[in-house]
Amino acid sequence: MQSNQMQALSGKELEYIADSISNEDLLIKQLAATAGTTQNSTVQGICVQQIQSHTHHMDMLVQLLHQHQQYAPTQPQ
């Protein structure tokens, strides 16, 4: 197999990626809630930076899933 060909992700790997996406989403929501309720501008700034970082992480994970979609098993393993 050539090194540039993708292999199918295992069910366990897919579950791990899905859990990671869910975790990133939860962190984004918690940070947004904190930024919206705090009066401290420094805390708000840090929350906004972290929201951007976690949004980037989530986007990368979703992109990974899309790249491997054609290789995903059609039946649960």
All heavy atoms as a GROMACS GRO file, in nm:
protein
  599
    1MET      N    1   0.084  -0.117   0.000
    1MET     CA    2   0.000   0.000   0.000
    1MET      C    3   0.089   0.124   0.000
    1MET      O    4   0.186   0.130   0.074
    1MET     CB    5  -0.091   0.000   0.123
    1MET     CG    6  -0.177   0.122   0.131
    1MET     SD    7  -0.291   0.120   0.271
    1MET     CE    8  -0.399  -0.010   0.221
    2GLN      N    9   0.055   0.221  -0.081
    2GLN     CA   10   0.131   0.344  -0.086
    2GLN      C   11   0.104   0.427   0.039
    2GLN      O   12  -0.003   0.420   0.098
    2GLN     CB   13   0.093   0.424  -0.210
    2GLN     CG   14   0.131   0.356  -0.339
    2GLN     CD   15   0.087   0.438  -0.459
    2GLN    OE1   16   0.019   0.539  -0.444
    2GLN    NE2   17   0.126   0.395  -0.576
    3SER      N   18   0.201   0.507   0.077
    3SER     CA   19   0.188   0.583   0.200
    3SER      C   20   0.084   0.693   0.190
    3SER      O   21   0.035   0.741   0.292
    3SER     CB   22   0.323   0.643   0.239
    3SER     OG   23   0.367   0.731   0.137
    4ASN      N   24   0.047   0.736   0.068
    4ASN     CA   25  -0.051   0.844   0.056
    4ASN      C   26  -0.194   0.792   0.052
    4ASN      O   27  -0.287   0.871   0.043
    4ASN     CB   28  -0.021   0.930  -0.066
    4ASN     CG   29  -0.030   0.852  -0.197
    4ASN    OD1   30  -0.042   0.731  -0.197
    4ASN    ND2   31  -0.024   0.923  -0.307
    5GLN      N   32  -0.216   0.663   0.058
    5GLN     CA   33  -0.351   0.608   0.062
    5GLN      C   34  -0.399   0.601   0.206
    5GLN      O   35  -0.324   0.566   0.296
    5GLN     CB   36  -0.355   0.468   0.001
    5GLN     CG   37  -0.343   0.466  -0.149
    5GLN     CD   38  -0.356   0.324  -0.202
    5GLN    OE1   39  -0.300   0.233  -0.145
    5GLN    NE2   40  -0.428   0.310  -0.311
    6MET      N   41  -0.526   0.636   0.224
    6MET     CA   42  -0.584   0.630   0.358
    6MET      C   43  -0.638   0.491   0.385
    6MET      O   44  -0.689   0.425   0.296
    6MET     CB   45  -0.697   0.731   0.371
    6MET     CG   46  -0.653   0.871   0.382
    6MET     SD   47  -0.793   0.975   0.428
    6MET     CE   48  -0.743   1.126   0.353
    7GLN      N   49  -0.628   0.452   0.509
    7GLN     CA   50  -0.687   0.328   0.553
    7GLN      C   51  -0.815   0.359   0.629
    7GLN      O   52  -0.830   0.469   0.683
    7GLN     CB   53  -0.591   0.252   0.645
    7GLN     CG   54  -0.464   0.207   0.577
    7GLN     CD   55  -0.376   0.131   0.674
    7GLN    OE1   56  -0.408   0.115   0.790
    7GLN    NE2   57  -0.262   0.086   0.625
    8ALA      N   58  -0.905   0.264   0.630
    8ALA     CA   59  -1.030   0.282   0.704
    8ALA      C   60  -1.000   0.297   0.853
    8ALA      O   61  -0.910   0.232   0.906
    8ALA     CB   62  -1.121   0.164   0.680
    9LEU      N   63  -1.075   0.384   0.917
    9LEU     CA   64  -1.063   0.397   1.062
    9LEU      C   65  -1.142   0.285   1.128
    9LEU      O   66  -1.247   0.245   1.079
    9LEU     CB   67  -1.118   0.531   1.108
    9LEU     CG   68  -1.043   0.656   1.060
    9LEU    CD1   69  -1.120   0.782   1.098
    9LEU    CD2   70  -0.903   0.660   1.118
   10SER      N   71  -1.092   0.238   1.238
   10SER     CA   72  -1.164   0.134   1.312
   10SER      C   73  -1.283   0.196   1.384
   10SER      O   74  -1.292   0.319   1.400
   10SER     CB   75  -1.071   0.067   1.414
   10SER     OG   76  -1.041   0.157   1.518
   11GLY      N   77  -1.374   0.113   1.426
   11GLY     CA   78  -1.489   0.161   1.502
   11GLY      C   79  -1.446   0.234   1.627
   11GLY      O   80  -1.505   0.337   1.664
   12LYS      N   81  -1.344   0.183   1.693
   12LYS     CA   82  -1.293   0.246   1.815
   12LYS      C   83  -1.236   0.385   1.785
   12LYS      O   84  -1.258   0.480   1.860
   12LYS     CB   85  -1.185   0.156   1.877
   12LYS     CG   86  -1.148   0.192   2.015
   12LYS     CD   87  -1.259   0.154   2.109
   12LYS     CE   88  -1.207   0.148   2.250
   12LYS     NZ   89  -1.314   0.124   2.344
   13GLU      N   90  -1.164   0.396   1.673
   13GLU     CA   91  -1.110   0.526   1.634
   13GLU      C   92  -1.221   0.625   1.601
   13GLU      O   93  -1.215   0.743   1.640
   13GLU     CB   94  -1.017   0.511   1.514
   13GLU     CG   95  -0.887   0.439   1.546
   13GLU     CD   96  -0.808   0.398   1.425
   13GLU    OE1   97  -0.870   0.361   1.322
   13GLU    OE2   98  -0.684   0.402   1.433
   14LEU      N   99  -1.324   0.579   1.533
   14LEU     CA  100  -1.438   0.665   1.501
   14LEU      C  101  -1.508   0.711   1.628
   14LEU      O  102  -1.547   0.828   1.639
   14LEU     CB  103  -1.535   0.592   1.409
   14LEU     CG  104  -1.486   0.566   1.267
   14LEU    CD1  105  -1.583   0.473   1.194
   14LEU    CD2  106  -1.466   0.695   1.191
   15GLU      N  107  -1.524   0.622   1.724
   15GLU     CA  108  -1.586   0.658   1.852
   15GLU      C  109  -1.501   0.762   1.925
   15GLU      O  110  -1.555   0.857   1.982
   15GLU     CB  111  -1.602   0.535   1.941
   15GLU     CG  112  -1.711   0.440   1.896
   15GLU     CD  113  -1.717   0.315   1.983
   15GLU    OE1  114  -1.666   0.319   2.098
   15GLU    OE2  115  -1.772   0.215   1.937
   16TYR      N  116  -1.370   0.744   1.922
   16TYR     CA  117  -1.280   0.838   1.989
   16TYR      C  118  -1.291   0.976   1.925
   16TYR      O  119  -1.299   1.077   1.996
   16TYR     CB  120  -1.136   0.788   1.982
   16TYR     CG  121  -1.038   0.883   2.045
   16TYR    CD1  122  -1.029   0.895   2.183
   16TYR    CD2  123  -0.957   0.964   1.967
   16TYR    CE1  124  -0.941   0.983   2.242
   16TYR    CE2  125  -0.869   1.053   2.025
   16TYR     CZ  126  -0.861   1.062   2.163
   16TYR     OH  127  -0.775   1.152   2.220
   17ILE      N  128  -1.296   0.983   1.793
   17ILE     CA  129  -1.307   1.111   1.724
   17ILE      C  130  -1.442   1.176   1.755
   17ILE      O  131  -1.450   1.296   1.783
   17ILE     CB  132  -1.285   1.095   1.573
   17ILE    CG1  133  -1.140   1.054   1.546
   17ILE    CG2  134  -1.318   1.224   1.498
   17ILE    CD1  135  -1.114   1.010   1.403
   18ALA      N  136  -1.549   1.097   1.753
   18ALA     CA  137  -1.682   1.151   1.785
   18ALA      C  138  -1.686   1.204   1.928
   18ALA      O  139  -1.743   1.311   1.954
   18ALA     CB  140  -1.788   1.044   1.764
   19ASP      N  141  -1.626   1.131   2.022
   19ASP     CA  142  -1.620   1.178   2.161
   19ASP      C  143  -1.540   1.307   2.171
   19ASP      O  144  -1.576   1.399   2.246
   19ASP     CB  145  -1.558   1.072   2.252
   19ASP     CG  146  -1.649   0.955   2.281
   19ASP    OD1  147  -1.771   0.966   2.254
   19ASP    OD2  148  -1.599   0.853   2.331
   20SER      N  149  -1.431   1.315   2.097
   20SER     CA  150  -1.348   1.434   2.099
   20SER      C  151  -1.423   1.555   2.045
   20SER      O  152  -1.412   1.666   2.098
   20SER     CB  153  -1.219   1.412   2.019
   20SER     OG  154  -1.140   1.312   2.080
   21ILE      N  155  -1.500   1.535   1.938
   21ILE     CA  156  -1.581   1.644   1.882
   21ILE      C  157  -1.684   1.690   1.986
   21ILE      O  158  -1.703   1.810   2.007
   21ILE     CB  159  -1.649   1.600   1.752
   21ILE    CG1  160  -1.544   1.584   1.641
   21ILE    CG2  161  -1.758   1.699   1.710
   21ILE    CD1  162  -1.596   1.517   1.515
   22SER      N  163  -1.747   1.595   2.051
   22SER     CA  164  -1.845   1.627   2.155
   22SER      C  165  -1.780   1.705   2.270
   22SER      O  166  -1.837   1.803   2.320
   22SER     CB  167  -1.909   1.499   2.206
   22SER     OG  168  -2.001   1.527   2.308
   23ASN      N  169  -1.661   1.664   2.310
   23ASN     CA  170  -1.589   1.733   2.418
   23ASN      C  171  -1.552   1.875   2.378
   23ASN      O  172  -1.564   1.968   2.458
   23ASN     CB  173  -1.464   1.655   2.458
   23ASN     CG  174  -1.496   1.524   2.526
   23ASN    OD1  175  -1.605   1.506   2.580
   23ASN    ND2  176  -1.401   1.431   2.522
   24GLU      N  177  -1.504   1.892   2.256
   24GLU     CA  178  -1.469   2.026   2.207
   24GLU      C  179  -1.593   2.115   2.206
   24GLU      O  180  -1.587   2.232   2.246
   24GLU     CB  181  -1.406   2.020   2.068
   24GLU     CG  182  -1.270   1.952   2.062
   24GLU     CD  183  -1.159   2.026   2.135
   24GLU    OE1  184  -1.170   2.148   2.159
   24GLU    OE2  185  -1.059   1.961   2.169
   25ASP      N  186  -1.706   2.060   2.161
   25ASP     CA  187  -1.831   2.136   2.157
   25ASP      C  188  -1.872   2.180   2.298
   25ASP      O  189  -1.912   2.295   2.319
   25ASP     CB  190  -1.941   2.053   2.092
   25ASP     CG  191  -2.070   2.129   2.076
   25ASP    OD1  192  -2.069   2.238   2.015
   25ASP    OD2  193  -2.174   2.079   2.123
   26LEU      N  194  -1.861   2.090   2.394
   26LEU     CA  195  -1.895   2.123   2.532
   26LEU      C  196  -1.804   2.233   2.586
   26LEU      O  197  -1.852   2.328   2.650
   26LEU     CB  198  -1.886   1.998   2.620
   26LEU     CG  199  -1.914   2.019   2.770
   26LEU    CD1  200  -2.056   2.072   2.791
   26LEU    CD2  201  -1.893   1.889   2.845
   27LEU      N  202  -1.675   2.223   2.559
   27LEU     CA  203  -1.582   2.327   2.605
   27LEU      C  204  -1.617   2.463   2.544
   27LEU      O  205  -1.613   2.565   2.613
   27LEU     CB  206  -1.438   2.288   2.569
   27LEU     CG  207  -1.378   2.175   2.652
   27LEU    CD1  208  -1.248   2.127   2.589
   27LEU    CD2  209  -1.354   2.223   2.794
   28ILE      N  210  -1.650   2.464   2.416
   28ILE     CA  211  -1.688   2.589   2.349
   28ILE      C  212  -1.811   2.651   2.417
   28ILE      O  213  -1.814   2.771   2.445
   28ILE     CB  214  -1.712   2.565   2.199
   28ILE    CG1  215  -1.581   2.531   2.129
   28ILE    CG2  216  -1.780   2.685   2.134
   28ILE    CD1  217  -1.598   2.472   1.989
   29LYS      N  218  -1.910   2.568   2.446
   29LYS     CA  219  -2.032   2.618   2.511
   29LYS      C  220  -2.004   2.670   2.652
   29LYS      O  221  -2.057   2.774   2.692
   29LYS     CB  222  -2.137   2.507   2.515
   29LYS     CG  223  -2.196   2.477   2.379
   29LYS     CD  224  -2.291   2.360   2.384
   29LYS     CE  225  -2.344   2.329   2.244
   29LYS     NZ  226  -2.427   2.208   2.242
   30GLN      N  227  -1.919   2.599   2.727
   30GLN     CA  228  -1.885   2.643   2.862
   30GLN      C  229  -1.807   2.775   2.859
   30GLN      O  230  -1.831   2.864   2.940
   30GLN     CB  231  -1.805   2.535   2.935
   30GLN     CG  232  -1.888   2.413   2.969
   30GLN     CD  233  -1.804   2.301   3.028
   30GLN    OE1  234  -1.686   2.287   2.999
   30GLN    NE2  235  -1.868   2.219   3.111
   31LEU      N  236  -1.715   2.785   2.766
   31LEU     CA  237  -1.636   2.909   2.754
   31LEU      C  238  -1.725   3.026   2.712
   31LEU      O  239  -1.709   3.138   2.762
   31LEU     CB  240  -1.522   2.890   2.654
   31LEU     CG  241  -1.406   2.803   2.703
   31LEU    CD1  242  -1.324   2.753   2.584
   31LEU    CD2  243  -1.320   2.882   2.800
   32ALA      N  244  -1.818   3.002   2.621
   32ALA     CA  245  -1.909   3.107   2.577
   32ALA      C  246  -1.997   3.153   2.694
   32ALA      O  247  -2.021   3.274   2.711
   32ALA     CB  248  -1.995   3.059   2.461
   33ALA      N  249  -2.044   3.059   2.774
   33ALA     CA  250  -2.125   3.094   2.890
   33ALA      C  251  -2.044   3.176   2.990
   33ALA      O  252  -2.094   3.276   3.046
   33ALA     CB  253  -2.181   2.969   2.957
   34THR      N  254  -1.921   3.136   3.013
   34THR     CA  255  -1.834   3.210   3.105
   34THR      C  256  -1.807   3.351   3.053
   34THR      O  257  -1.815   3.448   3.127
   34THR     CB  258  -1.702   3.134   3.127
   34THR    OG1  259  -1.730   3.005   3.180
   34THR    CG2  260  -1.610   3.210   3.222
   35ALA      N  261  -1.774   3.361   2.924
   35ALA     CA  262  -1.746   3.492   2.864
   35ALA      C  263  -1.869   3.583   2.872
   35ALA      O  264  -1.855   3.704   2.890
   35ALA     CB  265  -1.702   3.475   2.719
   36GLY      N  266  -1.986   3.523   2.861
   36GLY     CA  267  -2.109   3.602   2.864
   36GLY      C  268  -2.152   3.646   3.002
   36GLY      O  269  -2.232   3.739   3.015
   37THR      N  270  -2.101   3.582   3.105
   37THR     CA  271  -2.145   3.615   3.240
   37THR      C  272  -2.041   3.689   3.323
   37THR      O  273  -2.077   3.752   3.422
   37THR     CB  274  -2.185   3.488   3.318
   37THR    OG1  275  -2.074   3.398   3.322
   37THR    CG2  276  -2.305   3.420   3.253
   38THR      N  277  -1.915   3.684   3.282
   38THR     CA  278  -1.812   3.750   3.362
   38THR      C  279  -1.805   3.899   3.328
   38THR      O  280  -1.833   3.940   3.216
   38THR     CB  281  -1.674   3.684   3.342
   38THR    OG1  282  -1.581   3.743   3.434
   38THR    CG2  283  -1.622   3.703   3.201
   39GLN      N  284  -1.769   3.976   3.427
   39GLN     CA  285  -1.748   4.120   3.408
   39GLN      C  286  -1.601   4.152   3.384
   39GLN      O  287  -1.566   4.264   3.348
   39GLN     CB  288  -1.797   4.196   3.532
   39GLN     CG  289  -1.944   4.176   3.562
   39GLN     CD  290  -2.033   4.228   3.451
   39GLN    OE1  291  -2.011   4.336   3.398
   39GLN    NE2  292  -2.132   4.149   3.413
   40ASN      N  293  -1.514   4.053   3.402
   40ASN     CA  294  -1.370   4.071   3.390
   40ASN      C  295  -1.329   4.062   3.243
   40ASN      O  296  -1.342   3.956   3.180
   40ASN     CB  297  -1.299   3.964   3.474
   40ASN     CG  298  -1.150   3.983   3.481
   40ASN    OD1  299  -1.085   4.012   3.381
   40ASN    ND2  300  -1.095   3.965   3.600
   41SER      N  301  -1.278   4.171   3.190
   41SER     CA  302  -1.243   4.174   3.047
   41SER      C  303  -1.126   4.081   3.015
   41SER      O  304  -1.119   4.028   2.904
   41SER     CB  305  -1.210   4.316   3.003
   41SER     OG  306  -1.099   4.367   3.074
   42THR      N  307  -1.037   4.058   3.110
   42THR     CA  308  -0.925   3.966   3.087
   42THR      C  309  -0.978   3.824   3.072
   42THR      O  310  -0.937   3.750   2.981
   42THR     CB  311  -0.823   3.973   3.203
   42THR    OG1  312  -0.776   4.107   3.215
   42THR    CG2  313  -0.706   3.879   3.178
   43VAL      N  314  -1.069   3.785   3.159
   43VAL     CA  315  -1.129   3.652   3.151
   43VAL      C  316  -1.207   3.637   3.021
   43VAL      O  317  -1.200   3.534   2.954
   43VAL     CB  318  -1.218   3.623   3.274
   43VAL    CG1  319  -1.294   3.493   3.258
   43VAL    CG2  320  -1.134   3.620   3.401
   44GLN      N  321  -1.281   3.741   2.984
   44GLN     CA  322  -1.356   3.737   2.858
   44GLN      C  323  -1.261   3.716   2.740
   44GLN      O  324  -1.289   3.636   2.650
   44GLN     CB  325  -1.434   3.866   2.837
   44GLN     CG  326  -1.556   3.878   2.926
   44GLN     CD  327  -1.626   4.013   2.911
   44GLN    OE1  328  -1.564   4.112   2.872
   44GLN    NE2  329  -1.753   4.016   2.945
   45GLY      N  330  -1.150   3.788   2.739
   45GLY     CA  331  -1.052   3.775   2.630
   45GLY      C  332  -0.994   3.635   2.621
   45GLY      O  333  -0.979   3.580   2.512
   46ILE      N  334  -0.961   3.580   2.738
   46ILE     CA  335  -0.907   3.443   2.740
   46ILE      C  336  -1.011   3.345   2.690
   46ILE      O  337  -0.980   3.253   2.612
   46ILE     CB  338  -0.859   3.407   2.882
   46ILE    CG1  339  -0.735   3.489   2.918
   46ILE    CG2  340  -0.830   3.257   2.894
   46ILE    CD1  341  -0.695   3.483   3.064
   47CYS      N  342  -1.136   3.363   2.731
   47CYS     CA  343  -1.243   3.273   2.686
   47CYS      C  344  -1.258   3.280   2.534
   47CYS      O  345  -1.272   3.177   2.468
   47CYS     CB  346  -1.375   3.309   2.754
   47CYS     SG  347  -1.382   3.261   2.928
   48VAL      N  348  -1.256   3.400   2.479
   48VAL     CA  349  -1.270   3.416   2.334
   48VAL      C  350  -1.154   3.347   2.261
   48VAL      O  351  -1.175   3.278   2.161
   48VAL     CB  352  -1.279   3.565   2.295
   48VAL    CG1  353  -1.265   3.585   2.146
   48VAL    CG2  354  -1.410   3.624   2.345
   49GLN      N  355  -1.034   3.362   2.312
   49GLN     CA  356  -0.917   3.296   2.251
   49GLN      C  357  -0.933   3.144   2.256
   49GLN      O  358  -0.904   3.073   2.159
   49GLN     CB  359  -0.788   3.336   2.322
   49GLN     CG  360  -0.745   3.478   2.294
   49GLN     CD  361  -0.624   3.518   2.379
   49GLN    OE1  362  -0.588   3.450   2.475
   49GLN    NE2  363  -0.562   3.630   2.343
   50GLN      N  364  -0.978   3.095   2.370
   50GLN     CA  365  -0.995   2.951   2.385
   50GLN      C  366  -1.110   2.898   2.299
   50GLN      O  367  -1.102   2.786   2.247
   50GLN     CB  368  -1.018   2.915   2.533
   50GLN     CG  369  -0.894   2.931   2.618
   50GLN     CD  370  -0.783   2.840   2.571
   50GLN    OE1  371  -0.800   2.719   2.559
   50GLN    NE2  372  -0.668   2.898   2.543
   51ILE      N  373  -1.214   2.977   2.282
   51ILE     CA  374  -1.324   2.939   2.192
   51ILE      C  375  -1.270   2.921   2.051
   51ILE      O  376  -1.301   2.823   1.983
   51ILE     CB  377  -1.439   3.041   2.196
   51ILE    CG1  378  -1.515   3.031   2.328
   51ILE    CG2  379  -1.533   3.023   2.077
   51ILE    CD1  380  -1.612   3.147   2.353
   52GLN      N  381  -1.187   3.015   2.007
   52GLN     CA  382  -1.128   3.005   1.873
   52GLN      C  383  -1.041   2.881   1.861
   52GLN      O  384  -1.045   2.810   1.760
   52GLN     CB  385  -1.047   3.131   1.842
   52GLN     CG  386  -1.132   3.255   1.826
   52GLN     CD  387  -1.051   3.383   1.818
   52GLN    OE1  388  -0.932   3.386   1.850
   52GLN    NE2  389  -1.116   3.490   1.774
   53SER      N  390  -0.962   2.854   1.962
   53SER     CA  391  -0.874   2.737   1.961
   53SER      C  392  -0.954   2.607   1.955
   53SER      O  393  -0.925   2.518   1.875
   53SER     CB  394  -0.784   2.739   2.085
   53SER     OG  395  -0.704   2.624   2.090
   54HIS      N  396  -1.056   2.596   2.040
   54HIS     CA  397  -1.135   2.473   2.044
   54HIS      C  398  -1.222   2.458   1.918
   54HIS      O  399  -1.247   2.345   1.874
   54HIS     CB  400  -1.220   2.467   2.171
   54HIS     CG  401  -1.137   2.439   2.293
   54HIS    ND1  402  -1.080   2.317   2.319
   54HIS    CD2  403  -1.099   2.521   2.395
   54HIS    CE1  404  -1.010   2.323   2.432
   54HIS    NE2  405  -1.020   2.446   2.480
   55THR      N  406  -1.265   2.569   1.861
   55THR     CA  407  -1.338   2.564   1.735
   55THR      C  408  -1.247   2.510   1.625
   55THR      O  409  -1.289   2.427   1.543
   55THR     CB  410  -1.392   2.702   1.697
   55THR    OG1  411  -1.482   2.746   1.800
   55THR    CG2  412  -1.466   2.699   1.564
   56HIS      N  413  -1.123   2.553   1.625
   56HIS     CA  414  -1.025   2.503   1.527
   56HIS      C  415  -1.003   2.353   1.546
   56HIS      O  416  -1.001   2.277   1.449
   56HIS     CB  417  -0.893   2.579   1.541
   56HIS     CG  418  -0.786   2.531   1.449
   56HIS    ND1  419  -0.790   2.551   1.313
   56HIS    CD2  420  -0.672   2.464   1.474
   56HIS    CE1  421  -0.682   2.497   1.258
   56HIS    NE2  422  -0.609   2.444   1.354
   57HIS      N  423  -0.989   2.309   1.671
   57HIS     CA  424  -0.972   2.165   1.699
   57HIS      C  425  -1.091   2.086   1.647
   57HIS      O  426  -1.075   1.981   1.583
   57HIS     CB  427  -0.956   2.140   1.849
   57HIS     CG  428  -0.835   2.199   1.909
   57HIS    ND1  429  -0.823   2.219   2.044
   57HIS    CD2  430  -0.718   2.243   1.855
   57HIS    CE1  431  -0.706   2.274   2.071
   57HIS    NE2  432  -0.641   2.290   1.958
   58MET      N  433  -1.212   2.136   1.676
   58MET     CA  434  -1.332   2.065   1.633
   58MET      C  435  -1.340   2.061   1.480
   58MET      O  436  -1.374   1.957   1.423
   58MET     CB  437  -1.457   2.132   1.690
   58MET     CG  438  -1.582   2.049   1.669
   58MET     SD  439  -1.723   2.101   1.768
   58MET     CE  440  -1.752   2.265   1.708
   59ASP      N  441  -1.308   2.171   1.415
   59ASP     CA  442  -1.309   2.173   1.268
   59ASP      C  443  -1.211   2.072   1.210
   59ASP      O  444  -1.241   2.004   1.111
   59ASP     CB  445  -1.276   2.313   1.216
   59ASP     CG  446  -1.385   2.415   1.243
   59ASP    OD1  447  -1.499   2.374   1.275
   59ASP    OD2  448  -1.356   2.536   1.234
   60MET      N  449  -1.094   2.059   1.272
   60MET     CA  450  -0.994   1.962   1.225
   60MET      C  451  -1.046   1.819   1.241
   60MET      O  452  -1.026   1.734   1.153
   60MET     CB  453  -0.862   1.979   1.301
   60MET     CG  454  -0.788   2.104   1.262
   60MET     SD  455  -0.640   2.140   1.361
   60MET     CE  456  -0.560   1.984   1.377
   61LEU      N  457  -1.112   1.791   1.352
   61LEU     CA  458  -1.167   1.657   1.374
   61LEU      C  459  -1.278   1.625   1.275
   61LEU      O  460  -1.284   1.513   1.221
   61LEU     CB  461  -1.218   1.645   1.518
   61LEU     CG  462  -1.110   1.643   1.627
   61LEU    CD1  463  -1.171   1.670   1.763
   61LEU    CD2  464  -1.035   1.511   1.625
   62VAL      N  465  -1.365   1.721   1.250
   62VAL     CA  466  -1.473   1.701   1.153
   62VAL      C  467  -1.414   1.680   1.014
   62VAL      O  468  -1.459   1.592   0.939
   62VAL     CB  469  -1.572   1.820   1.155
   62VAL    CG1  470  -1.669   1.814   1.039
   62VAL    CG2  471  -1.646   1.823   1.288
   63GLN      N  472  -1.313   1.758   0.980
   63GLN     CA  473  -1.246   1.742   0.850
   63GLN      C  474  -1.184   1.602   0.838
   63GLN      O  475  -1.193   1.538   0.733
   63GLN     CB  476  -1.139   1.848   0.832
   63GLN     CG  477  -1.068   1.844   0.699
   63GLN     CD  478  -0.961   1.951   0.686
   63GLN    OE1  479  -0.919   2.011   0.784
   63GLN    NE2  480  -0.916   1.973   0.564
   64LEU      N  481  -1.126   1.553   0.945
   64LEU     CA  482  -1.069   1.419   0.946
   64LEU      C  483  -1.176   1.314   0.918
   64LEU      O  484  -1.156   1.223   0.837
   64LEU     CB  485  -1.002   1.390   1.080
   64LEU     CG  486  -0.944   1.251   1.099
   64LEU    CD1  487  -0.825   1.229   1.008
   64LEU    CD2  488  -0.907   1.229   1.244
   65LEU      N  489  -1.290   1.330   0.982
   65LEU     CA  490  -1.400   1.236   0.957
   65LEU      C  491  -1.446   1.241   0.812
   65LEU      O  492  -1.470   1.137   0.750
   65LEU     CB  493  -1.518   1.266   1.048
   65LEU     CG  494  -1.506   1.219   1.192
   65LEU    CD1  495  -1.631   1.258   1.269
   65LEU    CD2  496  -1.481   1.071   1.202
   66HIS      N  497  -1.455   1.360   0.755
   66HIS     CA  498  -1.498   1.374   0.616
   66HIS      C  499  -1.396   1.311   0.521
   66HIS      O  500  -1.434   1.248   0.422
   66HIS     CB  501  -1.520   1.520   0.579
   66HIS     CG  502  -1.646   1.576   0.634
   66HIS    ND1  503  -1.771   1.546   0.584
   66HIS    CD2  504  -1.667   1.660   0.739
   66HIS    CE1  505  -1.863   1.610   0.654
   66HIS    NE2  506  -1.803   1.679   0.749
   67GLN      N  507  -1.268   1.324   0.552
   67GLN     CA  508  -1.164   1.266   0.468
   67GLN      C  509  -1.170   1.114   0.469
   67GLN      O  510  -1.137   1.049   0.371
   67GLN     CB  511  -1.025   1.310   0.515
   67GLN     CG  512  -0.994   1.454   0.485
   67GLN     CD  513  -0.863   1.498   0.548
   67GLN    OE1  514  -0.804   1.428   0.630
   67GLN    NE2  515  -0.818   1.617   0.512
   68HIS      N  516  -1.212   1.057   0.580
   68HIS     CA  517  -1.217   0.911   0.593
   68HIS      C  518  -1.355   0.853   0.569
   68HIS      O  519  -1.376   0.733   0.579
   68HIS     CB  520  -1.169   0.869   0.732
   68HIS     CG  521  -1.020   0.876   0.747
   68HIS    ND1  522  -0.956   0.994   0.776
   68HIS    CD2  523  -0.925   0.782   0.734
   68HIS    CE1  524  -0.827   0.971   0.782
   68HIS    NE2  525  -0.805   0.845   0.757
   69GLN      N  526  -1.452   0.938   0.536
   69GLN     CA  527  -1.590   0.892   0.520
   69GLN      C  528  -1.603   0.781   0.417
   69GLN      O  529  -1.674   0.683   0.439
   69GLN     CB  530  -1.680   1.010   0.483
   69GLN     CG  531  -1.826   0.976   0.482
   69GLN     CD  532  -1.911   1.101   0.460
   69GLN    OE1  533  -1.860   1.206   0.426
   69GLN    NE2  534  -2.039   1.088   0.483
   70GLN      N  535  -1.535   0.794   0.305
   70GLN     CA  536  -1.547   0.692   0.201
   70GLN      C  537  -1.484   0.559   0.242
   70GLN      O  538  -1.513   0.456   0.184
   70GLN     CB  539  -1.486   0.742   0.070
   70GLN     CG  540  -1.337   0.766   0.076
   70GLN     CD  541  -1.282   0.819  -0.055
   70GLN    OE1  542  -1.342   0.798  -0.158
   70GLN    NE2  543  -1.170   0.887  -0.050
   71TYR      N  544  -1.399   0.563   0.344
   71TYR     CA  545  -1.334   0.441   0.390
   71TYR      C  546  -1.402   0.380   0.512
   71TYR      O  547  -1.364   0.274   0.559
   71TYR     CB  548  -1.187   0.468   0.426
   71TYR     CG  549  -1.110   0.526   0.312
   71TYR    CD1  550  -1.078   0.661   0.307
   71TYR    CD2  551  -1.069   0.444   0.206
   71TYR    CE1  552  -1.008   0.715   0.199
   71TYR    CE2  553  -0.999   0.498   0.099
   71TYR     CZ  554  -0.969   0.633   0.096
   71TYR     OH  555  -0.900   0.685  -0.009
   72ALA      N  556  -1.504   0.450   0.564
   72ALA     CA  557  -1.572   0.402   0.683
   72ALA      C  558  -1.650   0.275   0.653
   72ALA      O  559  -1.704   0.259   0.544
   72ALA     CB  560  -1.667   0.510   0.736
   73PRO      N  561  -1.657   0.184   0.748
   73PRO     CA  562  -1.735   0.063   0.727
   73PRO      C  563  -1.884   0.097   0.713
   73PRO      O  564  -1.932   0.190   0.775
   73PRO     CB  565  -1.709  -0.020   0.853
   73PRO     CG  566  -1.658   0.076   0.954
   73PRO     CD  567  -1.595   0.191   0.879
   74THR      N  568  -1.952   0.022   0.630
   74THR     CA  569  -2.095   0.046   0.612
   74THR      C  570  -2.177  -0.024   0.718
   74THR      O  571  -2.293   0.009   0.738
   74THR     CB  572  -2.142  -0.002   0.472
   74THR    OG1  573  -2.107  -0.139   0.457
   74THR    CG2  574  -2.076   0.081   0.362
   75GLN      N  575  -2.121  -0.122   0.785
   75GLN     CA  576  -2.188  -0.194   0.890
   75GLN      C  577  -2.111  -0.173   1.020
   75GLN      O  578  -1.989  -0.163   1.020
   75GLN     CB  579  -2.191  -0.345   0.861
   75GLN     CG  580  -2.267  -0.380   0.733
   75GLN     CD  581  -2.415  -0.351   0.747
   75GLN    OE1  582  -2.473  -0.375   0.851
   75GLN    NE2  583  -2.475  -0.298   0.641
   76PRO      N  584  -2.181  -0.165   1.134
   76PRO     CA  585  -2.111  -0.155   1.263
   76PRO      C  586  -2.019  -0.272   1.284
   76PRO      O  587  -2.050  -0.385   1.243
   76PRO     CB  588  -2.224  -0.155   1.366
   76PRO     CG  589  -2.349  -0.127   1.292
   76PRO     CD  590  -2.326  -0.169   1.148
   77GLN      N  591  -1.907  -0.245   1.348
   77GLN     CA  592  -1.810  -0.352   1.372
   77GLN      C  593  -1.823  -0.407   1.512
   77GLN      O  594  -1.858  -0.345   1.602
   77GLN     CB  595  -1.668  -0.300   1.350
   77GLN     CG  596  -1.646  -0.259   1.207
   77GLN     CD  597  -1.506  -0.202   1.185
   77GLN    OE1  598  -1.438  -0.164   1.280
   77GLN    NE2  599  -1.465  -0.196   1.062
   0.00000   0.00000   0.00000
